[in-house]
Amino acid sequence: MDDRTDAVIHALVATLVLFTAMLDPRVSVGIAVVALVGLALYKFRS
């Protein structure tokens, strides 16, 4: 994955986490953790 794609994915996840934080902070934390673990696994595998 190149740097531009990586930056776009991180920006989209950050926006999603910010919007869900307004609705329910617990859901926001869950999404953030799942996204971080998913991105880490993807980077380690590729």
PDBQT receptor file of N, H, CA, C and O in Angstrom, charges set to zero:
ATOM      1  N   MET A   1       0.856  -1.162   0.000  1.00  0.00    +0.000 N 
ATOM      2  CA  MET A   1       0.000   0.000   0.000  1.00  0.00    +0.000 C 
ATOM      3  C   MET A   1       0.908   1.232   0.000  1.00  0.00    +0.000 C 
ATOM      4  O   MET A   1       1.854   1.317   0.783  1.00  0.00    +0.000 OA
ATOM      5  N   ASP A   2       0.611   2.177  -0.879  1.00  0.00    +0.000 N 
ATOM      6  H   ASP A   2      -0.158   2.109  -1.515  1.00  0.00    +0.000 HD
ATOM      7  CA  ASP A   2       1.444   3.374  -0.923  1.00  0.00    +0.000 C 
ATOM      8  C   ASP A   2       0.986   4.388   0.137  1.00  0.00    +0.000 C 
ATOM      9  O   ASP A   2      -0.044   4.215   0.789  1.00  0.00    +0.000 OA
ATOM     10  N   ASP A   3       1.769   5.425   0.279  1.00  0.00    +0.000 N 
ATOM     11  H   ASP A   3       2.606   5.565  -0.250  1.00  0.00    +0.000 HD
ATOM     12  CA  ASP A   3       1.514   6.412   1.339  1.00  0.00    +0.000 C 
ATOM     13  C   ASP A   3       0.194   7.145   1.155  1.00  0.00    +0.000 C 
ATOM     14  O   ASP A   3      -0.481   7.468   2.132  1.00  0.00    +0.000 OA
ATOM     15  N   ARG A   4      -0.175   7.408  -0.093  1.00  0.00    +0.000 N 
ATOM     16  H   ARG A   4       0.374   7.146  -0.887  1.00  0.00    +0.000 HD
ATOM     17  CA  ARG A   4      -1.418   8.144  -0.349  1.00  0.00    +0.000 C 
ATOM     18  C   ARG A   4      -2.643   7.320   0.054  1.00  0.00    +0.000 C 
ATOM     19  O   ARG A   4      -3.561   7.838   0.690  1.00  0.00    +0.000 OA
ATOM     20  N   THR A   5      -2.654   6.049  -0.312  1.00  0.00    +0.000 N 
ATOM     21  H   THR A   5      -1.908   5.628  -0.828  1.00  0.00    +0.000 HD
ATOM     22  CA  THR A   5      -3.755   5.166   0.047  1.00  0.00    +0.000 C 
ATOM     23  C   THR A   5      -3.841   5.012   1.562  1.00  0.00    +0.000 C 
ATOM     24  O   THR A   5      -4.928   5.015   2.139  1.00  0.00    +0.000 OA
ATOM     25  N   ASP A   6      -2.691   4.879   2.189  1.00  0.00    +0.000 N 
ATOM     26  H   ASP A   6      -1.808   4.877   1.720  1.00  0.00    +0.000 HD
ATOM     27  CA  ASP A   6      -2.636   4.751   3.640  1.00  0.00    +0.000 C 
ATOM     28  C   ASP A   6      -3.214   5.996   4.322  1.00  0.00    +0.000 C 
ATOM     29  O   ASP A   6      -3.956   5.884   5.299  1.00  0.00    +0.000 OA
ATOM     30  N   ALA A   7      -2.879   7.158   3.814  1.00  0.00    +0.000 N 
ATOM     31  H   ALA A   7      -2.277   7.248   3.021  1.00  0.00    +0.000 HD
ATOM     32  CA  ALA A   7      -3.382   8.406   4.384  1.00  0.00    +0.000 C 
ATOM     33  C   ALA A   7      -4.888   8.536   4.202  1.00  0.00    +0.000 C 
ATOM     34  O   ALA A   7      -5.579   9.012   5.103  1.00  0.00    +0.000 OA
ATOM     35  N   VAL A   8      -5.399   8.126   3.068  1.00  0.00    +0.000 N 
ATOM     36  H   VAL A   8      -4.838   7.739   2.337  1.00  0.00    +0.000 HD
ATOM     37  CA  VAL A   8      -6.841   8.202   2.813  1.00  0.00    +0.000 C 
ATOM     38  C   VAL A   8      -7.596   7.270   3.744  1.00  0.00    +0.000 C 
ATOM     39  O   VAL A   8      -8.628   7.650   4.297  1.00  0.00    +0.000 OA
ATOM     40  N   ILE A   9      -7.095   6.054   3.925  1.00  0.00    +0.000 N 
ATOM     41  H   ILE A   9      -6.256   5.746   3.476  1.00  0.00    +0.000 HD
ATOM     42  CA  ILE A   9      -7.752   5.093   4.818  1.00  0.00    +0.000 C 
ATOM     43  C   ILE A   9      -7.762   5.619   6.244  1.00  0.00    +0.000 C 
ATOM     44  O   ILE A   9      -8.783   5.535   6.927  1.00  0.00    +0.000 OA
ATOM     45  N   HIS A  10      -6.638   6.162   6.703  1.00  0.00    +0.000 N 
ATOM     46  H   HIS A  10      -5.808   6.230   6.148  1.00  0.00    +0.000 HD
ATOM     47  CA  HIS A  10      -6.578   6.703   8.059  1.00  0.00    +0.000 C 
ATOM     48  C   HIS A  10      -7.518   7.891   8.237  1.00  0.00    +0.000 C 
ATOM     49  O   HIS A  10      -8.146   8.032   9.286  1.00  0.00    +0.000 OA
ATOM     50  N   ALA A  11      -7.619   8.740   7.229  1.00  0.00    +0.000 N 
ATOM     51  H   ALA A  11      -7.108   8.626   6.377  1.00  0.00    +0.000 HD
ATOM     52  CA  ALA A  11      -8.515   9.892   7.312  1.00  0.00    +0.000 C 
ATOM     53  C   ALA A  11      -9.981   9.448   7.365  1.00  0.00    +0.000 C 
ATOM     54  O   ALA A  11     -10.774  10.019   8.114  1.00  0.00    +0.000 OA
ATOM     55  N   LEU A  12     -10.338   8.442   6.582  1.00  0.00    +0.000 N 
ATOM     56  H   LEU A  12      -9.694   7.978   5.974  1.00  0.00    +0.000 HD
ATOM     57  CA  LEU A  12     -11.716   7.945   6.596  1.00  0.00    +0.000 C 
ATOM     58  C   LEU A  12     -12.064   7.303   7.934  1.00  0.00    +0.000 C 
ATOM     59  O   LEU A  12     -13.156   7.511   8.462  1.00  0.00    +0.000 OA
ATOM     60  N   VAL A  13     -11.149   6.535   8.473  1.00  0.00    +0.000 N 
ATOM     61  H   VAL A  13     -10.261   6.366   8.045  1.00  0.00    +0.000 HD
ATOM     62  CA  VAL A  13     -11.390   5.900   9.770  1.00  0.00    +0.000 C 
ATOM     63  C   VAL A  13     -11.496   6.953  10.870  1.00  0.00    +0.000 C 
ATOM     64  O   VAL A  13     -12.353   6.852  11.748  1.00  0.00    +0.000 OA
ATOM     65  N   ALA A  14     -10.630   7.960  10.825  1.00  0.00    +0.000 N 
ATOM     66  H   ALA A  14      -9.934   8.042  10.112  1.00  0.00    +0.000 HD
ATOM     67  CA  ALA A  14     -10.683   9.028  11.828  1.00  0.00    +0.000 C 
ATOM     68  C   ALA A  14     -12.001   9.785  11.756  1.00  0.00    +0.000 C 
ATOM     69  O   ALA A  14     -12.580  10.119  12.791  1.00  0.00    +0.000 OA
ATOM     70  N   THR A  15     -12.481  10.059  10.552  1.00  0.00    +0.000 N 
ATOM     71  H   THR A  15     -12.012   9.788   9.712  1.00  0.00    +0.000 HD
ATOM     72  CA  THR A  15     -13.768  10.737  10.390  1.00  0.00    +0.000 C 
ATOM     73  C   THR A  15     -14.905   9.883  10.925  1.00  0.00    +0.000 C 
ATOM     74  O   THR A  15     -15.801  10.393  11.598  1.00  0.00    +0.000 OA
ATOM     75  N   LEU A  16     -14.878   8.594  10.634  1.00  0.00    +0.000 N 
ATOM     76  H   LEU A  16     -14.150   8.180  10.087  1.00  0.00    +0.000 HD
ATOM     77  CA  LEU A  16     -15.911   7.684  11.136  1.00  0.00    +0.000 C 
ATOM     78  C   LEU A  16     -15.911   7.642  12.658  1.00  0.00    +0.000 C 
ATOM     79  O   LEU A  16     -16.973   7.667  13.281  1.00  0.00    +0.000 OA
ATOM     80  N   VAL A  17     -14.731   7.578  13.257  1.00  0.00    +0.000 N 
ATOM     81  H   VAL A  17     -13.868   7.557  12.751  1.00  0.00    +0.000 HD
ATOM     82  CA  VAL A  17     -14.634   7.535  14.713  1.00  0.00    +0.000 C 
ATOM     83  C   VAL A  17     -15.148   8.837  15.324  1.00  0.00    +0.000 C 
ATOM     84  O   VAL A  17     -15.843   8.808  16.339  1.00  0.00    +0.000 OA
ATOM     85  N   LEU A  18     -14.817   9.976  14.720  1.00  0.00    +0.000 N 
ATOM     86  H   LEU A  18     -14.253  10.000  13.895  1.00  0.00    +0.000 HD
ATOM     87  CA  LEU A  18     -15.292  11.262  15.248  1.00  0.00    +0.000 C 
ATOM     88  C   LEU A  18     -16.812  11.373  15.194  1.00  0.00    +0.000 C 
ATOM     89  O   LEU A  18     -17.435  11.854  16.140  1.00  0.00    +0.000 OA
ATOM     90  N   PHE A  19     -17.412  10.928  14.084  1.00  0.00    +0.000 N 
ATOM     91  H   PHE A  19     -16.906  10.538  13.315  1.00  0.00    +0.000 HD
ATOM     92  CA  PHE A  19     -18.869  11.010  13.977  1.00  0.00    +0.000 C 
ATOM     93  C   PHE A  19     -19.573  10.039  14.919  1.00  0.00    +0.000 C 
ATOM     94  O   PHE A  19     -20.619  10.370  15.476  1.00  0.00    +0.000 OA
ATOM     95  N   THR A  20     -19.014   8.851  15.102  1.00  0.00    +0.000 N 
ATOM     96  H   THR A  20     -18.164   8.582  14.649  1.00  0.00    +0.000 HD
ATOM     97  CA  THR A  20     -19.651   7.910  16.010  1.00  0.00    +0.000 C 
ATOM     98  C   THR A  20     -19.456   8.320  17.469  1.00  0.00    +0.000 C 
ATOM     99  O   THR A  20     -20.236   7.926  18.336  1.00  0.00    +0.000 OA
ATOM    100  N   ALA A  21     -18.414   9.112  17.740  1.00  0.00    +0.000 N 
ATOM    101  H   ALA A  21     -17.780   9.432  17.036  1.00  0.00    +0.000 HD
ATOM    102  CA  ALA A  21     -18.212   9.595  19.116  1.00  0.00    +0.000 C 
ATOM    103  C   ALA A  21     -19.359  10.496  19.554  1.00  0.00    +0.000 C 
ATOM    104  O   ALA A  21     -19.667  10.569  20.744  1.00  0.00    +0.000 OA
ATOM    105  N   MET A  22     -19.993  11.180  18.612  1.00  0.00    +0.000 N 
ATOM    106  H   MET A  22     -19.744  11.120  17.645  1.00  0.00    +0.000 HD
ATOM    107  CA  MET A  22     -21.142  12.027  18.951  1.00  0.00    +0.000 C 
ATOM    108  C   MET A  22     -22.347  11.185  19.335  1.00  0.00    +0.000 C 
ATOM    109  O   MET A  22     -23.177  11.619  20.134  1.00  0.00    +0.000 OA
ATOM    110  N   LEU A  23     -22.449   9.990  18.777  1.00  0.00    +0.000 N 
ATOM    111  H   LEU A  23     -21.774   9.638  18.129  1.00  0.00    +0.000 HD
ATOM    112  CA  LEU A  23     -23.601   9.136  19.051  1.00  0.00    +0.000 C 
ATOM    113  C   LEU A  23     -23.391   8.280  20.291  1.00  0.00    +0.000 C 
ATOM    114  O   LEU A  23     -24.212   8.294  21.208  1.00  0.00    +0.000 OA
ATOM    115  N   ASP A  24     -22.290   7.534  20.317  1.00  0.00    +0.000 N 
ATOM    116  H   ASP A  24     -21.623   7.523  19.572  1.00  0.00    +0.000 HD
ATOM    117  CA  ASP A  24     -22.021   6.647  21.440  1.00  0.00    +0.000 C 
ATOM    118  C   ASP A  24     -20.511   6.452  21.575  1.00  0.00    +0.000 C 
ATOM    119  O   ASP A  24     -19.885   5.878  20.684  1.00  0.00    +0.000 OA
ATOM    120  N   PRO A  25     -19.925   6.916  22.663  1.00  0.00    +0.000 N 
ATOM    121  CA  PRO A  25     -18.469   6.799  22.827  1.00  0.00    +0.000 C 
ATOM    122  C   PRO A  25     -17.971   5.352  22.850  1.00  0.00    +0.000 C 
ATOM    123  O   PRO A  25     -16.866   5.077  22.383  1.00  0.00    +0.000 OA
ATOM    124  N   ARG A  26     -18.756   4.441  23.377  1.00  0.00    +0.000 N 
ATOM    125  H   ARG A  26     -19.653   4.665  23.756  1.00  0.00    +0.000 HD
ATOM    126  CA  ARG A  26     -18.325   3.036  23.423  1.00  0.00    +0.000 C 
ATOM    127  C   ARG A  26     -18.198   2.449  22.022  1.00  0.00    +0.000 C 
ATOM    128  O   ARG A  26     -17.255   1.714  21.732  1.00  0.00    +0.000 OA
ATOM    129  N   VAL A  27     -19.142   2.774  21.169  1.00  0.00    +0.000 N 
ATOM    130  H   VAL A  27     -19.908   3.372  21.405  1.00  0.00    +0.000 HD
ATOM    131  CA  VAL A  27     -19.085   2.300  19.786  1.00  0.00    +0.000 C 
ATOM    132  C   VAL A  27     -17.878   2.914  19.088  1.00  0.00    +0.000 C 
ATOM    133  O   VAL A  27     -17.205   2.245  18.304  1.00  0.00    +0.000 OA
ATOM    134  N   SER A  28     -17.605   4.170  19.367  1.00  0.00    +0.000 N 
ATOM    135  H   SER A  28     -18.152   4.713  20.004  1.00  0.00    +0.000 HD
ATOM    136  CA  SER A  28     -16.464   4.855  18.771  1.00  0.00    +0.000 C 
ATOM    137  C   SER A  28     -15.147   4.179  19.152  1.00  0.00    +0.000 C 
ATOM    138  O   SER A  28     -14.278   3.988  18.301  1.00  0.00    +0.000 OA
ATOM    139  N   VAL A  29     -15.000   3.825  20.404  1.00  0.00    +0.000 N 
ATOM    140  H   VAL A  29     -15.705   3.981  21.096  1.00  0.00    +0.000 HD
ATOM    141  CA  VAL A  29     -13.786   3.136  20.850  1.00  0.00    +0.000 C 
ATOM    142  C   VAL A  29     -13.673   1.775  20.179  1.00  0.00    +0.000 C 
ATOM    143  O   VAL A  29     -12.588   1.377  19.754  1.00  0.00    +0.000 OA
ATOM    144  N   GLY A  30     -14.772   1.071  20.084  1.00  0.00    +0.000 N 
ATOM    145  H   GLY A  30     -15.653   1.394  20.429  1.00  0.00    +0.000 HD
ATOM    146  CA  GLY A  30     -14.767  -0.236  19.427  1.00  0.00    +0.000 C 
ATOM    147  C   GLY A  30     -14.355  -0.138  17.967  1.00  0.00    +0.000 C 
ATOM    148  O   GLY A  30     -13.556  -0.943  17.488  1.00  0.00    +0.000 OA
ATOM    149  N   ILE A  31     -14.893   0.835  17.266  1.00  0.00    +0.000 N 
ATOM    150  H   ILE A  31     -15.542   1.489  17.655  1.00  0.00    +0.000 HD
ATOM    151  CA  ILE A  31     -14.533   1.021  15.856  1.00  0.00    +0.000 C 
ATOM    152  C   ILE A  31     -13.065   1.381  15.717  1.00  0.00    +0.000 C 
ATOM    153  O   ILE A  31     -12.386   0.881  14.821  1.00  0.00    +0.000 OA
ATOM    154  N   ALA A  32     -12.570   2.243  16.595  1.00  0.00    +0.000 N 
ATOM    155  H   ALA A  32     -13.122   2.649  17.323  1.00  0.00    +0.000 HD
ATOM    156  CA  ALA A  32     -11.166   2.650  16.531  1.00  0.00    +0.000 C 
ATOM    157  C   ALA A  32     -10.241   1.458  16.762  1.00  0.00    +0.000 C 
ATOM    158  O   ALA A  32      -9.255   1.288  16.046  1.00  0.00    +0.000 OA
ATOM    159  N   VAL A  33     -10.555   0.642  17.751  1.00  0.00    +0.000 N 
ATOM    160  H   VAL A  33     -11.357   0.781  18.333  1.00  0.00    +0.000 HD
ATOM    161  CA  VAL A  33      -9.710  -0.519  18.050  1.00  0.00    +0.000 C 
ATOM    162  C   VAL A  33      -9.737  -1.515  16.894  1.00  0.00    +0.000 C 
ATOM    163  O   VAL A  33      -8.691  -2.021  16.488  1.00  0.00    +0.000 OA
ATOM    164  N   VAL A  34     -10.911  -1.795  16.369  1.00  0.00    +0.000 N 
ATOM    165  H   VAL A  34     -11.761  -1.384  16.699  1.00  0.00    +0.000 HD
ATOM    166  CA  VAL A  34     -11.024  -2.740  15.255  1.00  0.00    +0.000 C 
ATOM    167  C   VAL A  34     -10.275  -2.214  14.035  1.00  0.00    +0.000 C 
ATOM    168  O   VAL A  34      -9.589  -2.978  13.354  1.00  0.00    +0.000 OA
ATOM    169  N   ALA A  35     -10.397  -0.930  13.755  1.00  0.00    +0.000 N 
ATOM    170  H   ALA A  35     -10.954  -0.310  14.308  1.00  0.00    +0.000 HD
ATOM    171  CA  ALA A  35      -9.717  -0.349  12.597  1.00  0.00    +0.000 C 
ATOM    172  C   ALA A  35      -8.201  -0.401  12.771  1.00  0.00    +0.000 C 
ATOM    173  O   ALA A  35      -7.483  -0.746  11.832  1.00  0.00    +0.000 OA
ATOM    174  N   LEU A  36      -7.713  -0.065  13.952  1.00  0.00    +0.000 N 
ATOM    175  H   LEU A  36      -8.296   0.216  14.714  1.00  0.00    +0.000 HD
ATOM    176  CA  LEU A  36      -6.269  -0.090  14.185  1.00  0.00    +0.000 C 
ATOM    177  C   LEU A  36      -5.708  -1.504  14.089  1.00  0.00    +0.000 C 
ATOM    178  O   LEU A  36      -4.653  -1.711  13.490  1.00  0.00    +0.000 OA
ATOM    179  N   VAL A  37      -6.393  -2.462  14.665  1.00  0.00    +0.000 N 
ATOM    180  H   VAL A  37      -7.250  -2.294  15.152  1.00  0.00    +0.000 HD
ATOM    181  CA  VAL A  37      -5.932  -3.855  14.596  1.00  0.00    +0.000 C 
ATOM    182  C   VAL A  37      -5.989  -4.353  13.154  1.00  0.00    +0.000 C 
ATOM    183  O   VAL A  37      -5.075  -5.034  12.690  1.00  0.00    +0.000 OA
ATOM    184  N   GLY A  38      -7.056  -4.012  12.456  1.00  0.00    +0.000 N 
ATOM    185  H   GLY A  38      -7.799  -3.458  12.833  1.00  0.00    +0.000 HD
ATOM    186  CA  GLY A  38      -7.184  -4.428  11.055  1.00  0.00    +0.000 C 
ATOM    187  C   GLY A  38      -6.095  -3.851  10.173  1.00  0.00    +0.000 C 
ATOM    188  O   GLY A  38      -5.520  -4.558   9.345  1.00  0.00    +0.000 OA
ATOM    189  N   LEU A  39      -5.809  -2.568  10.346  1.00  0.00    +0.000 N 
ATOM    190  H   LEU A  39      -6.276  -1.993  11.019  1.00  0.00    +0.000 HD
ATOM    191  CA  LEU A  39      -4.744  -1.955   9.557  1.00  0.00    +0.000 C 
ATOM    192  C   LEU A  39      -3.378  -2.530   9.911  1.00  0.00    +0.000 C 
ATOM    193  O   LEU A  39      -2.541  -2.724   9.029  1.00  0.00    +0.000 OA
ATOM    194  N   ALA A  40      -3.146  -2.802  11.186  1.00  0.00    +0.000 N 
ATOM    195  H   ALA A  40      -3.825  -2.644  11.902  1.00  0.00    +0.000 HD
ATOM    196  CA  ALA A  40      -1.865  -3.382  11.596  1.00  0.00    +0.000 C 
ATOM    197  C   ALA A  40      -1.693  -4.776  10.996  1.00  0.00    +0.000 C 
ATOM    198  O   ALA A  40      -0.621  -5.102  10.487  1.00  0.00    +0.000 OA
ATOM    199  N   LEU A  41      -2.728  -5.588  11.051  1.00  0.00    +0.000 N 
ATOM    200  H   LEU A  41      -3.599  -5.323  11.465  1.00  0.00    +0.000 HD
ATOM    201  CA  LEU A  41      -2.642  -6.932  10.468  1.00  0.00    +0.000 C 
ATOM    202  C   LEU A  41      -2.432  -6.878   8.964  1.00  0.00    +0.000 C 
ATOM    203  O   LEU A  41      -1.675  -7.673   8.406  1.00  0.00    +0.000 OA
ATOM    204  N   TYR A  42      -3.102  -5.942   8.315  1.00  0.00    +0.000 N 
ATOM    205  H   TYR A  42      -3.717  -5.297   8.768  1.00  0.00    +0.000 HD
ATOM    206  CA  TYR A  42      -2.953  -5.807   6.862  1.00  0.00    +0.000 C 
ATOM    207  C   TYR A  42      -1.513  -5.414   6.497  1.00  0.00    +0.000 C 
ATOM    208  O   TYR A  42      -0.940  -5.944   5.545  1.00  0.00    +0.000 OA
ATOM    209  N   LYS A  43      -0.941  -4.480   7.263  1.00  0.00    +0.000 N 
ATOM    210  H   LYS A  43      -1.407  -4.050   8.036  1.00  0.00    +0.000 HD
ATOM    211  CA  LYS A  43       0.425  -4.045   6.969  1.00  0.00    +0.000 C 
ATOM    212  C   LYS A  43       1.448  -5.148   7.260  1.00  0.00    +0.000 C 
ATOM    213  O   LYS A  43       2.428  -5.286   6.530  1.00  0.00    +0.000 OA
ATOM    214  N   PHE A  44       1.231  -5.927   8.310  1.00  0.00    +0.000 N 
ATOM    215  H   PHE A  44       0.434  -5.815   8.904  1.00  0.00    +0.000 HD
ATOM    216  CA  PHE A  44       2.169  -6.998   8.633  1.00  0.00    +0.000 C 
ATOM    217  C   PHE A  44       2.099  -8.122   7.603  1.00  0.00    +0.000 C 
ATOM    218  O   PHE A  44       3.113  -8.755   7.311  1.00  0.00    +0.000 OA
ATOM    219  N   ARG A  45       0.924  -8.375   7.053  1.00  0.00    +0.000 N 
ATOM    220  H   ARG A  45       0.100  -7.860   7.290  1.00  0.00    +0.000 HD
ATOM    221  CA  ARG A  45       0.772  -9.456   6.083  1.00  0.00    +0.000 C 
ATOM    222  C   ARG A  45       1.297  -9.067   4.704  1.00  0.00    +0.000 C 
ATOM    223  O   ARG A  45       1.736  -9.933   3.947  1.00  0.00    +0.000 OA
ATOM    224  N   SER A  46       1.259  -7.787   4.370  1.00  0.00    +0.000 N 
ATOM    225  H   SER A  46       0.902  -7.084   4.984  1.00  0.00    +0.000 HD
ATOM    226  CA  SER A  46       1.693  -7.388   3.017  1.00  0.00    +0.000 C 
ATOM    227  C   SER A  46       3.132  -6.935   2.980  1.00  0.00    +0.000 C 
ATOM    228  O   SER A  46       3.637  -6.570   1.919  1.00  0.00    +0.000 OA
TER     229      SER A  46
